[in-house]
Amino acid sequence: CGALPEADWATCGMDAAPLADATTVEYLSCGPNTASGAADWSAARHSAFADHESGLLLAACGPFVAVNDIVGGRTIQLASAHAQDVQSVRWTRRSGASPDAPETGAVSSCRGGLAVLWAARSAAPAAAAHRQDLLRARRRLRMPPRAVPWEAAGGGVAPSASAATGPKWASAPISGVAALDNADESATTVFGVSSEGQLALWTVPADRLDADADVACPDEALPPGHVAELAPTSIALCCEIAPAPHAAGSGSAGILCFSGGVDGALRVWAPMGGGRLACLSSSTGSSDWVRGVRASGGHAGSDLVVATASNDGRLRLWSLEAGRASSGPDAAAAAAAAAA
């Protein structure tokens, strides 16, 4: 709360006092909007911030997306493009970029079934003193409603329709979202999961993501190019997207998608023909809900390592190698993912 300017407290519903000048921050925890995926840390120094040395915290704040400079004790930007509370935020990077490379933008999602792809400006506006217009909303993405009715999928009572934000993108809440820029910078691929069972993959051409162009984000929301659905007993809560090891089954896009959810499984997905997202592997190991998933590596022939965080209090590391795959809890299923 101390990182937000006092003028923003009423807007964001905050009533806490700022940190005292003499306070030393040893550890920072952030759980905005009571959603585990609604914060993301960047260790990179962005070119738009000459005074930024130790990374930026991207966090949900009601319907807003906040860019916070924790070391400097200030909110750099409070961006608005959602009508309902934001559920997930992630920085985006170019595939194959080094860990300390600047982010290319961000992606966020909300309860109303809408994701927003943000582009990062190449440089901060010269006139900006306190607030810097780093992120600009460039495309809205829509999560489609279920093709298989909830009751037919074994879900019993259908979910409430109150999640819809309007007739243009009435659909299910997007509980997790992640994005990755293609290595050739031709497009950005976005993977999202819904708490009602849908999974979706969008590909947005780079020419629609120019952050320096002085144009408004279109109201029209793009439908996904690939979709899949899960049974109510195994719905996803979090997701990740990463470049696939060269020898792993990655479909036509050269990427792998990962989801974790209420059944404790880590699932590996890949885009296939006909707009289908195929599940390559479902590896169990967690005894409770999986709340977080992150991936590292996978480019230039390197192994891909995936980390999952679960309500059972454990972090697990999964290895998907170029040519074969292994993991502690389920080596056979992970190996099937590499061979698919």
N, C-alpha and C positions, 0 to 999 in steps of 0.2 A: 504493500500500500504506500510505503514511503517513496516509491519510485514514481508515483503519479503526481502531477501538479495538483495543488489543492483545489483549483477551479474545476477539475474533472471528477472530484469525488461524488458530487451530487448526480452527475450524469451516469456514473458507473455504479452507484449504489454503495459507495465506500464511506465509512464513517470513522476509520482508524486515523490516529495521528501519525505524522511522518516520523521517521527515525530521528532520534536526537543526534546533534552534530558529533557528540562524543562516542556514539555507538559504533562498534566495529562489527561488520557482518562476517561471521565465520562460515556460515552455511545458509544457503537460500533454498527454500522449498516453495513451489508454486503449483496450486491446484485450482485454477480459475474455472468458474461456472460448474463446479463439482464434476468435471469431466477429466479423466486421466490423460486424454490426448490433447488437451487444450493449452499446451505450452510446449515450446521447442527452443532449445538453446543453440546459438551459433558461436563457435570459437573463432570464426574468421573475422578479420578486420575488413569491414566493407569500405570500398574506395570512396563512398559518399560521406564518410565520417572521419574527418581528419583528426578529431580528438578521441576517437574510439579505439581502445587498446585491448579490451578483454572480452569481446563478444557481445552479442545482443540477445535479449530474451523476447521471443515472440509469444504473445499470450492473448487468450480470449478475455474479453471484459464486457459481459452482456452481449449485445449484438455487434460490438466493436472488435477490431483486431489491433492490439497495442504492440508497438515496437519500443522496448525498454532498454535503456542504457543503465545497467545496474551499478556499474562502477561510478558513473557520473551522477547517479541518483536522479534520473529524469526519464520521462516518457518522451521519446523523440517524435512519435506519430501515433495518433488514435484514428484509425481508418474505419470507414463505415461503408458496407456494401450488403449487409445482411439485415433481414427484418426480424429474425429471431435469434435466440442465444447461440453463439458459436460453440460447437462441440469439439472441433479438432483444428489444429493449425500446424503447418510444417513449412520449414524453409525448403526451397528447391535449389538443386545444383545441376551442373552439366555432368553427364555421364563421363566418368574417367577423370574428373577434376581432382586435384589434390585436396586433402582435408582442410587446408588453410586458404583455399581459393574463395573469393567472394561469392555469396549467394546470387543467383540470377533472379530470384523472386520468392514468392510464397504461395501457399494454397490454404484455404480455410473451408470449413463446412459447418452447416447449422442444422437445427432441429427440423427446419422446413423442407429438407430434401434438396437444398441448394448448395453447391460448392462454388467458390470464387477463386479464380486464378489471378494472382497479383504479379506484376513485373516490377523489378527493382530499377530505379533510375541509374544511369551511368555516372551521374555526379549530383551532388546536392545543390538545390537552388541557391544562388549567391545571396539572395535577400533573406533566406531563412535563418533566424537567430536561435530560437528555442525549438520550434517544431520544424522538422525537415521532411519534405514530401518524398520519402524514400520509396514507398510502395504505391502503385497505382492499380486499381482494379481494371482488368482487361477482358476477361470472359467469365460468364456465368455458366455453370454446368448443372444439368438436372438429373437427379436419380429417378428412374422410371418406377411406377408402381409395380407390384408383383404380378407376374404373368400367371402363376399358380395361386389361386385364392388361399388365404391363410388357413382356413378350415380344411381345405383339401390337402394341404401340406402337413396336417396334423397339429395345427396350432390352436385349435379350439376356437375361442372367441376372437373375432377379427380385431386388429389394433384400431385405436381411435383415429378418425380422419382429421382430427384437429391439428395435426402436424402440418397440413398444407398451408403454404404462404400465399396462395392465390391460384387462379386458374392457369397461369402460364407455366407453373412448375409444381403443381400439386402432386406430392409424392411422399416417400418415407424419409424419416430423419437419417442423415449421414453421420454415423457415429465415428468413423475414421477416414482419413484421406491422406494421400502422399503423392508426390509428383517428382518427375525426373526429366531433365532436358536431354534430348538426343545428343550424342557426341558431336554430330555435324551441325548442331544448333538449328536444325530444320523444323523441329517441333518439340512440344512438351507433352509427355504422357502422364495422365492423372489416373490413379486407382483409388476408388472409394468403396466403402462397405456401409451397409445400412443395418440398424438394429431390428429391422423387420425381415432380414434375410437376403436382400439383394446385394450383388457385387457388380461393379461397373468400371469400365475402362474407357477413358476419353483420350483422343489425340488432337491437340490444338496446334495448327501451323504457326510457325514463328512470326509470320507477317501480321498475325493478329495480337501480338504481345509486345508491341513497341511501347516501352514505358515513357519515352521522351516525347512521343506524339501527344499533342494537346487535344485529345478526343475523349469523349465519355465512353464508359463501358456500356455495350449494348444491353438492353433489357432482355432480349431474347436469350433463353438458356439452351445450350447445346445438349442434345441427347447423346448417350454413350454409343461407342462403336462396337463394344463387346459387353455382354452381360452374362450373369449366372445367378442361380438362386440356391440358398441353403434351407434345410428343414429348420423349423422353429427351435428344435433342440440343439442346434449347432450354429446358431447365428453368430456373425462376426462382430467384434467390438473394436478391433484395431487392424491396421494394415501397413504394408511397406511395399516399395517397388525398387528394383535394383537391376543392373545389367547382368545378364546370364553368363556364367562361365561358358567358354566356347563350345565345349563338348556336351553341355547340359541341354535338355529339352527345353526350348524357349519359344516355340511357336514361330510366327513370322516376324515378330517385332524385336527380337533380340533382348527381351526383358523377361524377368520373372516377377510375379506378384506374390505376396505372402499375407495371410490373414490369421488372426487368432480370435478366439471367442469363448462362448459359455461352456463348451464341451472340453476345454483344455487342450485342443488339438492345434498344431501348426499346419496350415494347408499351403501348398505351393500351387500357383495358378499360372497359366500362360494363354495368351490370345491365339485363337485358331481361326480357321476359315468359317464363314457364315455368321460372323459376329458372336462366336461362342468363346467363353472363357472356360478352359478345360482344367480340371483339378488333377495335377500330376502326382500329388502325394498328400497324405494326411497322416501326420506323425504325432502320436500321443506321448505325453511325458509329464504334463502338469495335472495335478489332481483337483485344480480349481480353475476359475475363469482366467484366460490369458488377456491381460489388459494392455500390454505394450509389445511391439515388435520393431526391431531395427536391423538393418543389414549394412555390411561393410565389405568392400572389395568387389570382385566379379568382373572387373574390366581388365583389358590387356592380358587375358588369360589367367588372371589370378583367381585363387579360391574365393568363394563367397561364404562369409560367416554371418549367421543370423542369430540375434539375441532375442529371447522372449522373457517377459516379466509376468508373473502369475500371482493371483490372490493367495496361492499356497505359500507365499513368502520366498519363492526361489527365482533366481535368474538362471536361464539355461542357454548354452551356446550350441548352435547347430552348424555343421560344416557341409557345404555343398561344393565339392571340388570339381575342377575341370577334368572330366573323364570319369569320375566316380563320386559318390557322396557318402558321408557317414555322419552319425550322430550318436550321442550316448544312449538316449532312450529307445530309439528305433532306427537302427542302421539300415535295415532291409527296406523300409518304406522310403527313406531318403535316397537310397541307391536306386530305387525304382524311378524317383523323380529325375535323376540324372540320365537314366536310360530311356525315358519316355520320348 
